[in-house]
Amino acid sequence: MVEKNDQLDALEDIKQLMHRSSRFISLSGWSGVAAGICALIAAAYTGVQLDCWRRGDCPFDQLLQEGGTSLRYTLLFIALATFVVAFTLAFFFTYVRSRKAGVAIWGFTARKVVFNVAIPMLIGGLFIWRMMEYGFYGMVAPACLIFYGLGLINASKFTLGEIRYLGYSQLLLGALNLWLPGYGLYFWAAGFGVMHIIYGIVMWNRYEREPS
């Protein structure tokens, strides 16, 4: 009886090992917190600039001319700068955790995660760009949230399950924002900022917090 229990325990350990080896488990909770803070800063900066442009009392009045072309490139620059900073911080924290866990940061499972996140986001980026060309700025924020949520859900089968719930939250916020387009910046800040911070804290508390 004891031997049978030992065999069952061994099989369970093997199953857990296989499960872990098929998933990228080195995502750091601090990565989510850092990304969320970057998003909140970007949202606040964008809100200030948009308010300035609407009033017409700042040196960026020309951004509203030329069919919104300059405005489109400016918003794209803010988004890209936010992404680069957030990605750099996320990579740093994930790299540190990978070193501690002895896991390759760019292994086979990590590549699958990036690939499955990237496909919906790249298609979404093209879709958003075309919407901006037609002046549908009110749909930019919900589209960002929806395509990002789809990317997270698509990649969740190759990493920790909490990513799936983060994706669901992005989809929900994006769907609500479709009917409240005038509040896009608030939904964007809630999805990319607040939800990332909550996700990061949960991940840190569940997987990284040192036992007291």
Buried (B, 14 or more C-beta within 10 A) or exposed (E): EEEEEEEEEEEEEEEEEEEEEBBBBBBBBBBBBBBBBBBBBBBEEBBEBBEBBEEEEEEBEEBEEEEBEBBBEBBBEBBEEBBEBBBEBBEBBBBBBBEEEEBEBEBEBBEBBBEBBBBBBEEBBEBBEEBBEEEEBBBBBBBBBBBBBBBBBBBBBBBBEBBBBBBBBBBBBBBBBBEEBEBBBBBBBBBBBBBBBBBBBBBBEEBBEEEE
